[in-house]
Structures are given as C-alpha cells and as structure tokens.
C-alpha cells in the first residue's frame, strides 16, 4: 500500500474543470426554471398544479398526526437550547416513530413518504425545535439513505437502508478545514489496499457526525493502472478503528446539533462500501443535493409560519398611541411582507417537491432556486419579527419568562435561520451554480468561441453553430404572450393574477436578453462578473416564486380552500416581488461593481490599514485554518452514538 497523497495543488482553471466534470451535463427532462432563464415562460410545466396520489396523502397525513403529538409532548425546545443538546430519549422517540426512515422505501423498513410529505414533516419537527429538524434532514437529505437510493447497489441498499430506517443515524462528510466549495483541493485520501481502501484525512462541520453510526465520506483515490481514481464516495462505519471525532463544534444558532470535526487515520473501508465507481463521488454529492436542498426551504417555511403567528398575536396585543401596532403602517408593512412571503415560500417548496415526486421534470435549478430564495427571505422575515417585537425581540425567551412574560424566542429563530444562507451551498455559491445552469444552452453552442484553449477551427465551427441558434432564438425574445391583455385569463377571479403572469413572461424574455447582451459584451470574462450573475439569478428566483404563488392560489381556489385569501396573498407577494425585480434589473447595469473591485484591491494591498486603528481585537490566538496533516489523533474521541 502506498502512502497517502499530499494535499493537491490546483489552478483556478483546474478547479473549474473538476466542478464542470461533476455537474450533470445533459437535460433529459424539461425544466421550468431552465426555460425561464432562456426567455420561455412554460406555464404548462407547472399548471395545473401537480397533486400527489390519494394513497401518498393518506400515509403522509397519518405520519404527520403522530409526529405532531410527539413534537407537542416530547420535545422541550427551551431545554435543548439551554443544554445545547437533543436529549437521547428524544432521539430514541424519533427512531421509534420511524422518523429516521421517512424517505426510505417501505421494503427496507422505511415509511416511504413522498418529498412533499417529507418536507412537511421536517417543517413540523423544525418548528418544534430547529435542531431536531436538522438532525432528521442531515440524516436523510444528504446522509447515507439518499446517495444509496440514487447510486447504491442492491446489496448496499439491503445492508444499510434497514439500519438507517430505524436505528442508525448517518452523516455526510465532504467539507475539510481548508476545502469548502472548491472540491478540487480535497485532501482526504482513500488508497486501495487489496479488497479495501485506507482512508486518511480530516473532515470539518460534520452535521450528525458526533452521534452518527454511518458516514458518507468523500475522499480522493489516487489513479492507478487498475482504477481511474478521483473523488470517490464511501459508506463508512462510524465506529471503525482510526476514526476520532475530535471536537463537537458550537455555533451562534442551532445549539442542539451534533456537528463535529472527524479525523481518519488508516481507516480500512471494504471496497464493497464504495458508492458508484471511482471518481464519481463529486457527481454523487451534487446529484444528492439536487433534492436534498429542499430540506432547507422546509425549515424556512416553518419559521415563516411561526413569525406570522407571533407577529399577528403580538401586534394585536401591543398598543402604541391609542391603537394596536398592526394598525400603524410602519408595522403593518412588515406583517404584510411576512404573510405574503410565507405564502410564496410554501408555494415554491410544494411545487418543487411535487415536481420531484412526479419525476417528469428536471428540478436541479428549481431546487437550487428554492434553497437560495427561501434562505434569504426566511432570514429577512425573522429579522422583521425581531423588529416588530422591539426590545422583546432582542431578549431571550428564557429572560422573558423569568420576568413573567410569554417566552417568545424570536432572537433564537433569527440565530437559527442564519446558517441557511451558508448550509449546503452559500448564497454566493448558489448564485454561481445556478448561473452556470442558466447559461448552459449558450455555452453549448458558443462556449468554444470564448475558450482560450480552442483552436481557430473549433472557434469557426462554434461561430457557425451559434449563428444558427441565435438566428432562431433572439427574434422570439422581442414579443410574446405577456404583451396581450387577455392572456392567462383563467387567473382572474375578483383579484387579477393574470397581470402578474404576463409580467413574468415579459420578465423572462428581458432576463434572457440581458444575459445574452452580457455574454456578448464580456465573453470569457463573464465568469468574473459575479455581481451581475448574482442579480440575474435573483431575478430568476423572483420570477419563479411569482409563478408558483399564482399557480398555488389558483389550485386553492379550485379546491375551495381559502381561495380568495390565497389570491390576496399572491397578489401582495407579486406586487412586492415586482418592485424587487425592477430594482435588480436596474442594478444589472447601474452598480458599483467596478469601484468595489478597486476598493477591495486597496484593502488587500494594505492601503486602508489606518482605518482599522483605534480598536482592540478580542480574537484569540491560533492559525486561521487548523492543521490537517494526516496522522493519528491526539484528541479525545467525543463520538457518542445514541443507542
């Protein structure tokens, strides 16, 4: 057996090539969001709103009823926040309910819930205690069950899924102390040794890692004569010799989560535990996240519903200047924003989840947009609730209770939600990921034109292909159904939502024109225009959300369930969204991006260090990034499986 390879050193171009090779290259199914970015408003892909089969609804509702009782009687959120730990008896109770197996097929002992009901369950559990929602989500959305469901062999499924469904908690290990969203620099190694691989390395922020029984580990396999090597996925027993959980990390929020640092030293993993072929690990990780990311919008929907409830109750009880504060416009606008946005987030989540269940559409962009939009808007809603509550919003629930008031943990929800803008792809990374998919059609026909490594012959061929594509595509962006007053008339029932759908159609074409113009202007430098790309994606997210709320409102109207109220909320959200969209369109071309780059250069060059004078830095000593040199652990093992 050879020694573990040293940490890889890669160029920026090599890093992009690794990421590009891992992404799904083809579009075998239609995608509403992909078409939206291309200027084509395919309402037929989402309307009428897809619905789950009756049997799925029955099983889902039965489990939600049981889970609600458990959440109301067995979960003490204040205790979990105070002790920074989910009690073992709560975890045992979740196991007994079958909550570990919500997404696992019935034949493996799971509940076999749909994505729709899995997310409803996560929202319910997360509303009782966000840390409990994270425990369940990390185990099933990105832990062992999901990659095995998509890529595992029959033997692997038979061996591991029954355990995951009832008894074993799993975790997903990709991030390293010096490796975040740049997996090309992954340093954890897996060296083939007979019928096993030997793992060495350190993984950071391993959610569930402290209590996990099974791990999904991404490691780099050296290329050999018999194997292609590359980043590879493995199922690893958490109690294997050589594995040490060196630290249980603590955070500003989600204090109950079991998140740690895990070291591997000469850990032997059977080759039979490899998921997929060598080199497929990153693709497995990214594909798993396509639907796995929908768990974060579920937590944001739950938070929005709670924020709305507290805002309503508090704003009716609290009076200022002779009137309840809700009747003052400054507060009322915040309440309207929370209500409309909660409706929108649930519309986006349910639509994306149902499309995932039906498997008729490719939802890689929809899932990413849902995660991006929900994490940003969820944080804003919680922030507005804290503002509505005033000083009580900044005060802890425990302190409120101690002086005789209702223990409303608004500040905790704000802290707990903050991580969603970082978890499973930060907002900045999501912007780049979605932007890459949004311009995929352009790169396929014109990519060689801006690739410096391509020959003149390749560029000439690409130019010809691009000419044919754009000759057909560009004229379709000039006019469309959004300019006809009677279009989408079926969305006009007392309140007119058809005007918003026409706006979406026009906005999609404008978005596509803006993207094309930017590619023509910047060509190969387009990938460096991250501010521009982020705004393009944010516009697409708003347009997607507008579409979802209109379709959901019409569904509720036809079902006779709060149809008029749903139309009111949809109308309010769309009007608010349109203001944000217009601002984003304006900022595409009127912004401070160039000036910002100059200031950053000055900051990093030390030109403004005088501005940092006059303070005391309370930070402790130590390196910015911990040492991850392979070797035996020198720390106490804080791994504590829950039996």
C-alpha positions as CSV (number, residue, x, y, z in Angstrom):
1,X,0.0,0.0,0.0
2,X,1.4,3.4,-0.9
3,X,1.5,6.4,1.4
4,X,-1.4,8.9,1.3
5,X,-1.0,11.5,-1.4
6,X,-0.1,15.0,-0.4
7,X,-2.7,17.8,-0.4
8,X,-3.4,18.6,-4.1
9,X,-2.4,22.0,-5.5
10,X,-4.7,23.1,-8.3
11,X,-5.0,26.1,-10.5
12,X,-8.3,28.1,-10.9
13,X,-8.9,26.6,-14.3
14,X,-8.3,23.0,-13.0
15,X,-10.7,23.7,-10.1
16,X,-13.4,24.8,-12.6
17,X,-12.8,21.7,-14.7
18,X,-13.3,19.4,-11.7
19,X,-16.6,21.1,-10.9
20,X,-17.7,21.1,-14.5
21,X,-17.0,17.4,-14.9
22,X,-19.1,16.6,-11.8
23,X,-22.2,18.5,-12.9
24,X,-25.0,16.7,-14.8
25,X,-24.2,17.5,-18.5
26,X,-27.5,16.7,-20.2
27,X,-31.1,17.8,-19.9
28,X,-33.2,14.7,-20.5
29,X,-36.4,16.1,-19.0
30,X,-38.0,19.6,-19.2
31,X,-37.2,22.2,-16.7
32,X,-39.5,25.2,-16.0
33,X,-36.7,27.3,-14.5
34,X,-34.2,26.5,-17.3
35,X,-36.8,27.6,-19.8
36,X,-37.4,30.7,-17.8
37,X,-33.8,31.8,-18.0
38,X,-33.9,31.2,-21.7
39,X,-36.8,33.6,-22.0
40,X,-39.5,30.9,-22.4
41,X,-42.4,31.0,-19.9
42,X,-43.6,27.4,-19.9
43,X,-46.6,27.7,-17.6
44,X,-47.8,24.4,-18.9
45,X,-45.0,22.6,-17.0
46,X,-46.4,23.8,-13.6
47,X,-50.1,24.5,-14.3
48,X,-52.4,22.9,-13.4
49,X,-50.5,22.4,-10.1
50,X,-49.4,18.8,-9.8
51,X,-51.0,16.8,-7.0
52,X,-49.9,13.7,-5.0
53,X,-51.9,10.4,-5.3
54,X,-54.5,9.8,-2.6
55,X,-52.6,7.0,-1.0
56,X,-49.5,9.1,-0.6
57,X,-51.6,11.8,1.0
58,X,-53.2,9.3,3.4
59,X,-49.9,7.8,4.6
60,X,-48.3,11.3,4.8
61,X,-51.2,12.7,6.9
62,X,-51.2,9.7,9.2
63,X,-47.5,10.2,10.0
64,X,-47.8,14.0,10.4
65,X,-50.5,13.4,13.0
66,X,-48.3,11.1,15.0
67,X,-45.3,13.4,14.6
68,X,-47.3,16.4,15.8
69,X,-48.3,14.6,19.0
70,X,-44.7,13.7,19.6
71,X,-43.5,17.3,19.0
72,X,-46.0,18.7,21.3
73,X,-45.5,16.3,24.2
74,X,-41.9,15.1,23.9
75,X,-39.7,17.9,22.6
76,X,-38.7,20.6,25.0
77,X,-37.2,23.3,22.8
78,X,-36.2,25.5,25.6
79,X,-34.3,22.7,27.3
80,X,-32.5,21.8,24.0
81,X,-31.5,25.5,23.6
82,X,-30.3,25.7,27.3
83,X,-28.4,22.4,27.3
84,X,-27.2,22.7,23.7
85,X,-28.1,19.0,23.1
86,X,-31.0,16.9,21.9
87,X,-31.8,14.5,24.8
88,X,-31.1,10.9,24.0
89,X,-34.7,10.0,24.8
90,X,-36.0,12.4,22.1
91,X,-33.7,10.8,19.5
92,X,-34.9,7.4,20.7
93,X,-38.5,8.5,20.3
94,X,-37.9,9.7,16.8
95,X,-36.4,6.3,16.0
96,X,-39.5,4.6,17.4
97,X,-41.8,6.8,15.2
98,X,-39.8,5.8,12.2
99,X,-38.8,9.4,11.6
100,X,-35.3,8.2,10.5
101,X,-36.8,6.4,7.6
102,X,-39.3,8.9,6.2
103,X,-37.7,8.9,2.8
104,X,-36.6,5.3,2.8
105,X,-38.7,2.8,0.8
106,X,-41.2,0.6,2.7
107,X,-39.4,-2.6,1.5
108,X,-36.3,-1.5,3.5
109,X,-38.4,-0.7,6.6
110,X,-38.9,2.9,5.9
111,X,-42.1,5.0,5.7
112,X,-41.7,5.7,2.0
113,X,-43.0,9.3,2.3
114,X,-43.0,11.5,-0.8
115,X,-40.8,14.5,-1.0
116,X,-43.9,16.7,-0.3
117,X,-44.7,15.0,3.0
118,X,-41.1,14.5,4.0
119,X,-40.7,18.3,3.8
120,X,-44.0,18.8,5.7
121,X,-42.6,16.6,8.4
122,X,-39.3,18.5,8.5
123,X,-41.2,21.7,8.8
124,X,-43.3,20.4,11.6
125,X,-40.3,19.0,13.5
126,X,-38.2,22.1,12.8
127,X,-41.0,24.3,14.2
128,X,-40.8,22.4,17.5
129,X,-37.0,22.7,17.5
130,X,-34.9,23.6,14.5
131,X,-32.1,21.4,15.8
132,X,-34.4,18.3,15.6
133,X,-35.3,19.3,12.0
134,X,-31.6,19.4,11.1
135,X,-30.9,16.1,12.7
136,X,-33.5,14.4,10.6
137,X,-32.6,16.3,7.5
138,X,-28.9,15.7,7.6
139,X,-29.5,12.0,8.1
140,X,-32.0,11.6,5.1
141,X,-31.5,14.5,2.7
142,X,-27.7,14.2,2.3
143,X,-26.7,11.3,4.6
144,X,-26.4,7.6,3.7
145,X,-30.1,7.0,2.5
146,X,-30.2,9.5,-0.4
147,X,-26.9,8.6,-2.2
148,X,-27.6,4.9,-1.8
149,X,-31.2,5.4,-3.1
150,X,-29.7,7.1,-6.3
151,X,-26.4,5.3,-6.8
152,X,-26.2,2.3,-4.4
153,X,-26.1,-1.4,-5.4
154,X,-28.9,-3.7,-4.4
155,X,-26.6,-5.3,-1.9
156,X,-25.7,-1.9,-0.3
157,X,-29.3,-0.9,-0.1
158,X,-30.2,-4.2,1.6
159,X,-27.4,-3.9,4.1
160,X,-27.6,-0.3,5.1
161,X,-31.1,1.1,4.4
162,X,-32.9,-1.0,7.0
163,X,-30.4,0.3,9.6
164,X,-30.9,3.9,8.5
165,X,-34.7,3.5,8.6
166,X,-34.9,2.5,12.3
167,X,-31.7,2.6,14.3
168,X,-28.7,4.2,12.7
169,X,-28.0,7.9,12.3
170,X,-26.0,9.0,9.3
171,X,-23.8,12.0,8.3
172,X,-22.3,13.4,5.1
173,X,-18.6,14.3,5.2
174,X,-17.3,16.5,2.3
175,X,-16.0,19.8,3.8
176,X,-12.5,20.0,5.1
177,X,-10.8,22.7,7.2
178,X,-9.1,24.1,4.1
179,X,-11.7,23.0,1.5
180,X,-15.2,24.4,1.2
181,X,-16.9,24.9,-2.2
182,X,-13.7,24.1,-4.1
183,X,-13.7,20.3,-4.0
184,X,-10.7,20.0,-6.5
185,X,-8.5,20.7,-3.4
186,X,-10.0,17.8,-1.4
187,X,-7.2,16.3,0.7
188,X,-8.7,13.3,2.4
189,X,-7.3,10.2,0.7
190,X,-8.5,6.7,0.1
191,X,-5.7,4.4,-1.1
192,X,-6.7,0.9,-2.5
193,X,-5.2,-2.0,-0.5
194,X,-6.4,-5.3,-1.7
195,X,-10.2,-5.7,-1.0
196,X,-10.3,-2.4,1.0
197,X,-9.5,1.3,0.8
198,X,-7.5,3.0,3.6
199,X,-8.7,6.5,4.5
200,X,-6.6,9.3,5.9
201,X,-7.7,12.9,6.4
202,X,-9.8,15.4,8.4
203,X,-13.4,16.5,7.8
204,X,-15.0,19.6,9.2
205,X,-18.6,20.6,10.1
206,X,-19.9,17.0,10.0
207,X,-23.5,17.6,11.0
208,X,-24.7,14.5,12.9
209,X,-21.1,13.3,12.9
210,X,-20.8,13.3,16.7
211,X,-23.7,10.8,17.1
212,X,-23.6,9.1,13.7
213,X,-23.5,5.3,13.2
214,X,-22.8,5.5,9.5
215,X,-21.0,8.1,7.4
216,X,-20.9,9.0,3.7
217,X,-17.3,10.1,3.1
218,X,-15.8,11.8,0.1
219,X,-12.2,11.0,-0.4
220,X,-9.6,11.3,-3.2
221,X,-8.5,7.9,-4.7
222,X,-5.0,8.0,-6.5
223,X,-5.1,7.0,-10.1
224,X,-3.6,3.5,-10.7
225,X,-3.3,1.1,-13.6
226,X,-6.4,-0.6,-12.4
227,X,-8.5,2.4,-11.4
228,X,-9.2,5.9,-12.7
229,X,-9.1,7.4,-9.3
230,X,-10.6,10.8,-8.3
231,X,-13.0,11.9,-5.7
232,X,-15.0,8.9,-4.6
233,X,-17.9,8.2,-2.1
234,X,-17.8,5.6,0.6
235,X,-20.2,4.3,3.3
236,X,-18.1,4.1,6.5
237,X,-19.0,2.6,9.8
238,X,-18.5,5.5,12.3
239,X,-17.0,3.2,15.0
240,X,-14.3,1.9,12.7
241,X,-10.8,1.8,14.2
242,X,-8.9,5.0,13.4
243,X,-11.9,7.4,13.4
244,X,-11.9,10.1,16.0
245,X,-14.5,12.8,16.5
246,X,-12.0,15.4,17.8
247,X,-14.4,18.2,18.6
248,X,-18.1,19.0,19.0
249,X,-18.5,22.4,17.4
250,X,-20.6,25.2,18.9
251,X,-22.5,27.8,16.8
252,X,-24.4,31.1,17.2
253,X,-27.6,29.1,16.5
254,X,-28.8,25.5,16.2
255,X,-27.1,24.8,19.5
256,X,-28.6,21.4,19.7
257,X,-27.0,20.0,16.5
258,X,-24.3,17.3,16.8
259,X,-21.7,18.8,14.5
260,X,-18.0,17.9,14.8
261,X,-14.5,17.5,13.4
262,X,-13.8,14.0,12.3
263,X,-10.3,12.6,11.7
264,X,-9.5,9.4,9.7
265,X,-6.2,7.6,10.4
266,X,-5.5,4.5,8.4
267,X,-9.2,3.6,8.4
268,X,-9.9,0.4,6.4
269,X,-13.2,0.5,4.4
270,X,-14.3,-2.5,2.4
271,X,-14.2,-1.9,-1.3
272,X,-17.8,-3.1,-1.3
273,X,-18.7,0.0,0.6
274,X,-17.7,2.3,-2.3
275,X,-20.8,4.1,-3.8
276,X,-20.5,4.1,-7.6
277,X,-17.2,3.9,-9.5
278,X,-14.0,5.6,-8.6
279,X,-14.1,9.3,-9.5
280,X,-17.9,9.6,-9.2
281,X,-18.0,11.0,-5.7
282,X,-18.5,14.6,-6.5
283,X,-21.2,13.9,-9.0
284,X,-22.9,11.8,-6.4
285,X,-22.7,14.6,-3.9
286,X,-24.1,17.2,-6.3
287,X,-26.9,15.0,-7.5
288,X,-27.8,14.1,-3.9
289,X,-28.1,17.9,-3.2
290,X,-30.5,18.5,-6.1
291,X,-33.4,17.3,-4.0
292,X,-31.6,17.4,-0.6
293,X,-31.5,21.2,-0.7
294,X,-35.3,21.2,-0.5
295,X,-35.0,20.5,3.3
296,X,-33.7,24.0,3.9
297,X,-36.8,25.7,2.4
298,X,-38.9,23.5,4.6
299,X,-37.3,24.9,7.7
300,X,-37.8,28.4,6.3
301,X,-41.4,27.8,5.6
302,X,-41.9,26.6,9.2
303,X,-40.1,29.7,10.5
304,X,-42.2,32.0,8.3
305,X,-45.5,30.4,9.6
306,X,-44.3,30.9,13.2
307,X,-43.1,34.5,12.5
308,X,-46.6,35.3,11.1
309,X,-48.4,33.8,14.1
310,X,-46.3,35.7,16.6
311,X,-46.5,38.9,14.6
312,X,-50.3,38.7,14.4
313,X,-50.7,37.9,18.1
314,X,-48.2,40.4,19.4
315,X,-49.4,43.2,17.1
316,X,-52.9,42.8,18.3
317,X,-51.9,42.9,22.0
318,X,-49.4,45.7,21.9
319,X,-50.8,49.2,21.7
320,X,-49.0,52.5,20.7
321,X,-50.6,55.9,20.6
322,X,-54.0,54.5,21.2
323,X,-54.0,51.8,18.5
324,X,-52.7,48.2,18.1
325,X,-49.3,48.5,16.5
326,X,-50.6,46.5,13.5
327,X,-52.7,49.5,12.5
328,X,-49.6,51.6,12.2
329,X,-48.3,51.4,8.6
330,X,-44.7,51.0,9.5
331,X,-45.5,47.8,11.4
332,X,-48.3,46.7,9.0
333,X,-46.0,46.7,6.0
334,X,-43.7,44.2,7.9
335,X,-46.7,42.0,8.7
336,X,-47.8,42.1,5.1
337,X,-44.3,41.1,3.9
338,X,-44.1,38.2,6.4
339,X,-47.6,36.9,5.3
340,X,-47.1,37.2,1.6
341,X,-43.5,35.8,1.7
342,X,-44.6,32.8,3.8
343,X,-47.3,32.0,1.3
344,X,-44.7,32.3,-1.5
345,X,-42.1,30.1,0.2
346,X,-44.7,27.4,0.8
347,X,-45.8,27.7,-2.8
348,X,-42.2,27.3,-4.1
349,X,-41.5,24.4,-1.8
350,X,-44.6,22.4,-2.5
351,X,-44.4,22.9,-6.3
352,X,-40.7,21.9,-6.4
353,X,-41.3,18.9,-4.1
354,X,-44.3,17.7,-6.1
355,X,-42.3,18.0,-9.3
356,X,-39.5,16.0,-7.7
357,X,-42.0,13.3,-6.7
358,X,-43.5,13.1,-10.2
359,X,-40.1,12.9,-11.8
360,X,-41.4,14.4,-15.0
361,X,-39.2,17.4,-14.8
362,X,-35.5,18.1,-14.1
363,X,-35.6,20.2,-10.9
364,X,-31.9,20.8,-10.4
365,X,-32.4,24.6,-11.0
366,X,-35.8,24.7,-9.2
367,X,-34.4,23.0,-6.1
368,X,-31.4,25.4,-6.1
369,X,-33.6,28.4,-6.5
370,X,-35.9,27.3,-3.7
371,X,-32.9,26.9,-1.4
372,X,-31.5,30.3,-2.4
373,X,-34.7,32.2,-2.2
374,X,-36.0,30.7,1.0
375,X,-32.8,31.1,2.9
376,X,-32.6,34.8,2.1
377,X,-36.3,35.6,2.6
378,X,-36.6,33.4,5.7
379,X,-33.8,35.4,7.4
380,X,-35.5,38.7,6.4
381,X,-38.8,37.6,7.9
382,X,-37.2,36.6,11.2
383,X,-35.4,39.9,11.2
384,X,-38.6,41.8,10.7
385,X,-40.3,39.9,13.5
386,X,-37.5,40.9,15.9
387,X,-38.1,44.5,14.8
388,X,-41.8,44.2,15.4
389,X,-41.2,42.8,18.8
390,X,-38.8,45.6,19.6
391,X,-36.7,45.1,22.8
392,X,-38.6,41.9,23.5
393,X,-37.4,40.6,20.1
394,X,-33.8,41.0,21.3
395,X,-34.5,39.4,24.7
396,X,-34.3,35.7,25.1
397,X,-37.3,33.6,25.7
398,X,-35.8,32.4,29.0
399,X,-35.4,36.0,30.2
400,X,-38.9,36.9,29.1
401,X,-40.3,34.0,31.1
402,X,-38.2,34.9,34.1
403,X,-39.9,38.3,34.4
404,X,-43.4,36.9,33.8
405,X,-44.0,37.3,30.0
406,X,-44.6,34.9,27.2
407,X,-41.4,33.1,26.3
408,X,-41.2,34.0,22.6
409,X,-37.7,33.0,21.3
410,X,-37.6,35.5,18.3
411,X,-33.9,36.1,18.7
412,X,-33.2,32.4,18.7
413,X,-35.1,31.9,15.4
414,X,-33.1,34.7,13.9
415,X,-29.9,33.0,15.0
416,X,-31.0,29.5,13.9
417,X,-32.0,30.7,10.4
418,X,-28.8,32.5,9.7
419,X,-26.9,29.3,8.8
420,X,-29.3,28.5,5.9
421,X,-27.6,31.2,3.9
422,X,-24.4,29.1,4.2
423,X,-25.6,25.5,4.6
424,X,-25.4,23.2,1.5
425,X,-24.1,25.9,-0.7
426,X,-23.8,29.6,0.4
427,X,-25.8,32.2,-1.3
428,X,-22.7,33.3,-3.3
429,X,-22.0,29.7,-4.4
430,X,-25.7,29.1,-5.3
431,X,-25.6,32.2,-7.5
432,X,-22.7,30.8,-9.4
433,X,-24.1,27.3,-9.6
434,X,-27.5,28.4,-10.8
435,X,-25.9,30.9,-13.2
436,X,-23.8,28.1,-14.7
437,X,-27.0,26.1,-15.4
438,X,-28.8,29.2,-16.7
439,X,-26.2,29.9,-19.4
440,X,-25.7,26.2,-20.3
441,X,-27.5,26.5,-23.6
442,X,-25.3,29.4,-24.6
443,X,-22.1,27.6,-23.6
444,X,-23.1,24.5,-25.6
445,X,-23.5,26.5,-28.8
446,X,-20.9,29.3,-28.3
447,X,-18.7,28.1,-25.5
448,X,-15.8,27.3,-27.8
449,X,-15.8,30.9,-29.0
450,X,-14.7,32.2,-25.6
451,X,-12.5,29.2,-24.7
452,X,-8.8,30.3,-25.0
453,X,-7.7,26.7,-25.4
454,X,-9.8,26.1,-28.5
455,X,-8.3,26.2,-32.0
456,X,-9.3,28.6,-34.7
457,X,-11.0,25.7,-36.5
458,X,-13.0,24.9,-33.3
459,X,-13.9,28.6,-32.9
460,X,-15.1,28.8,-36.5
461,X,-17.3,25.8,-36.1
462,X,-18.7,27.2,-32.9
463,X,-19.4,30.5,-34.6
464,X,-21.4,28.8,-37.3
465,X,-23.4,26.8,-34.8
466,X,-24.0,29.9,-32.7
467,X,-25.2,31.8,-35.7
468,X,-27.9,29.2,-36.4
469,X,-29.0,29.0,-32.8
470,X,-29.3,32.8,-32.2
471,X,-30.9,33.4,-35.5
472,X,-33.8,31.3,-34.3
473,X,-33.7,32.3,-30.6
474,X,-33.2,36.0,-30.5
475,X,-36.3,37.0,-32.5
476,X,-38.5,35.1,-30.0
477,X,-37.3,37.4,-27.2
478,X,-38.8,40.5,-28.9
479,X,-42.5,39.8,-28.3
480,X,-44.7,37.3,-26.5
481,X,-48.0,36.5,-24.9
482,X,-47.1,38.7,-21.9
483,X,-48.0,41.7,-24.1
484,X,-51.5,40.5,-24.8
485,X,-54.0,41.8,-22.2
486,X,-56.2,38.7,-22.2
487,X,-53.5,36.2,-21.7
488,X,-53.8,33.9,-18.7
489,X,-57.4,34.9,-18.1
490,X,-58.1,31.8,-16.0
491,X,-56.2,33.6,-13.2
492,X,-58.7,36.4,-13.0
493,X,-61.2,35.8,-10.2
494,X,-62.2,39.0,-8.4
495,X,-58.5,39.7,-8.0
496,X,-56.5,39.7,-11.2
497,X,-53.3,37.5,-11.1
498,X,-53.1,37.2,-14.9
499,X,-51.3,40.6,-15.0
500,X,-48.5,39.1,-12.8
501,X,-48.1,36.1,-15.1
502,X,-47.9,38.4,-18.1
503,X,-45.2,40.3,-16.2
504,X,-43.3,37.0,-15.6
505,X,-43.5,36.2,-19.3
506,X,-42.1,39.7,-20.2
507,X,-39.6,39.5,-17.4
508,X,-38.3,36.1,-18.6
509,X,-37.7,37.5,-22.1
510,X,-35.9,40.6,-20.7
511,X,-33.8,38.4,-18.4
512,X,-32.7,36.3,-21.4
513,X,-31.9,39.4,-23.5
514,X,-29.8,40.8,-20.6
515,X,-27.9,37.5,-20.3
516,X,-27.2,37.4,-24.0
517,X,-26.0,41.0,-24.0
518,X,-23.7,40.4,-21.1
519,X,-22.2,37.3,-22.8
520,X,-21.6,39.3,-25.9
521,X,-20.1,42.1,-24.0
522,X,-17.8,40.2,-21.6
523,X,-17.4,36.8,-23.3
524,X,-14.7,34.9,-21.5
525,X,-14.7,37.4,-18.6
526,X,-18.4,36.7,-17.9
527,X,-17.5,34.2,-15.1
528,X,-15.7,37.0,-13.2
529,X,-18.8,39.2,-13.2
530,X,-20.2,37.6,-10.1
531,X,-22.2,40.6,-9.1
532,X,-24.0,40.6,-12.4
533,X,-24.6,36.9,-12.4
534,X,-26.0,37.0,-8.8
535,X,-28.6,39.6,-9.9
536,X,-29.5,37.6,-12.9
537,X,-30.2,34.6,-10.7
538,X,-32.1,36.6,-8.1
539,X,-34.4,37.9,-10.8
540,X,-35.0,34.3,-12.0
541,X,-35.8,33.3,-8.4
542,X,-38.3,36.1,-8.0
543,X,-40.0,35.2,-11.4
544,X,-40.1,31.5,-10.3
545,X,-41.7,32.5,-7.0
546,X,-44.3,34.7,-8.7
547,X,-45.2,31.8,-11.0
548,X,-45.5,29.4,-8.1
549,X,-47.7,31.7,-6.0
550,X,-50.2,32.3,-8.8
551,X,-50.4,28.6,-9.6
552,X,-50.9,27.7,-5.9
553,X,-53.5,30.4,-5.4
554,X,-55.5,29.0,-8.4
555,X,-55.2,25.5,-7.0
556,X,-56.6,26.6,-3.6
557,X,-59.4,28.4,-5.4
558,X,-60.4,25.4,-7.3
559,X,-60.3,23.2,-4.2
560,X,-62.4,25.7,-2.3
561,X,-59.7,26.1,0.4
562,X,-59.2,29.8,1.2
563,X,-59.2,30.7,-2.4
564,X,-60.0,34.4,-2.1
565,X,-57.4,34.8,0.7
566,X,-54.8,32.9,-1.3
567,X,-55.4,35.2,-4.3
568,X,-54.9,38.2,-1.9
569,X,-51.6,36.9,-0.6
570,X,-50.5,36.0,-4.2
571,X,-51.3,39.5,-5.4
572,X,-49.5,41.1,-2.5
573,X,-46.4,38.9,-3.0
574,X,-46.3,39.6,-6.7
575,X,-46.6,43.3,-6.2
576,X,-43.7,43.2,-3.7
577,X,-41.7,41.0,-5.9
578,X,-42.1,43.2,-8.9
579,X,-40.6,46.1,-7.1
580,X,-37.6,44.0,-6.2
581,X,-37.2,42.7,-9.7
582,X,-37.3,46.2,-11.2
583,X,-34.5,47.2,-8.8
584,X,-32.5,44.2,-9.8
585,X,-32.9,44.9,-13.5
586,X,-31.7,48.4,-12.9
587,X,-28.7,47.3,-10.9
588,X,-27.6,45.0,-13.7
589,X,-26.1,47.9,-15.5
590,X,-26.0,50.7,-12.8
591,X,-23.9,49.4,-9.9
592,X,-20.7,49.9,-8.0
593,X,-19.1,46.6,-9.1
594,X,-16.0,48.2,-10.7
595,X,-15.4,50.6,-7.9
596,X,-15.9,47.8,-5.4
597,X,-13.1,45.9,-7.0
598,X,-10.8,48.8,-6.7
599,X,-11.6,49.3,-3.0
600,X,-11.0,45.5,-2.4
601,X,-7.6,45.7,-4.1
602,X,-6.7,48.6,-1.8
603,X,-7.9,46.8,1.3
604,X,-6.0,43.7,0.5
605,X,-2.9,45.8,-0.5
606,X,-2.9,47.5,2.9
607,X,-3.9,50.9,1.7
608,X,-6.6,51.4,4.3
609,X,-5.0,49.8,7.4
610,X,-5.1,53.2,9.1
611,X,-8.9,52.8,9.1
612,X,-8.5,49.8,11.5
613,X,-6.8,51.8,14.2
614,X,-8.4,52.7,17.5
615,X,-9.8,49.2,18.4
616,X,-8.9,46.1,20.4
617,X,-9.2,42.8,18.6
618,X,-10.8,40.3,21.1
619,X,-9.9,37.3,18.8
620,X,-7.9,34.5,20.4
621,X,-4.5,33.2,19.2
622,X,-4.1,30.4,16.7
623,X,-3.9,29.7,12.9
624,X,-6.7,30.9,10.6
625,X,-7.1,27.3,9.4
626,X,-6.3,24.3,11.6
627,X,-3.6,21.9,10.7
628,X,-4.9,18.8,8.8
629,X,-1.7,16.9,8.4
630,X,-2.6,13.1,8.2
631,X,-1.8,11.1,11.3
632,X,-3.1,9.6,14.4
633,X,-5.4,11.8,16.5
634,X,-4.1,13.5,19.6
635,X,-7.6,14.4,20.9
636,X,-10.2,12.7,23.0
637,X,-12.8,10.9,20.9
638,X,-16.2,12.7,21.6
639,X,-18.2,10.4,19.4
640,X,-21.3,9.3,21.3
641,X,-23.7,7.1,19.4
642,X,-27.3,7.1,20.7
643,X,-28.5,3.5,21.2
